[in-house]
Amino acid sequence: MIIDINQISSEALNAIIEDYIFREGTDYGEFECSLDEKKQQIKAQLASKQIVLVYSELHETVNILPFEQFNQAD
């Protein structure tokens, strides 16, 4: 199930994004970005719906996935 980012608190959203950044070890290209820059990039992608927050009832977890990947999972 996709979670609307406007339906959760900013604190919860920040915690989910930080967890995603640290868990994924995301590569941001040739130049290293600060945590705040990475968070802003993720927020921008969420706002544009390139990526979405997805709740898994089976695992009781929230993850960030590319929108196309979530559609393929259905």
C-alpha positions, 0 to 999 in steps of 0.5 A, a space after each residue: 500500500 502506498 503511503 501519502 507523504 502528506 498523511 504522516 508527520 514530518 518527523 516520521 518522514 524524516 526518520 523513514 528517509 534517514 533510515 533509507 539513506 543509511 540502509 541503502 548506502 545510496 551512491 549519489 554520484 561523483 560528489 559526496 552529498 551531506 545528509 541534508 542534501 540527500 534528504 532533500 533529494 529524496 523528498 523531491 523525488 517523493 514529491 514528484 512521485 518518482 519514488 513512493 513510500 510503501 507499507 508492507 502488511 506482511 512484514 509490517 515495514 515501510 520502504 521507499 521504492 521507485 514508483 515503477 517497481 511498486 507497480 510491477 509488484 502488484 
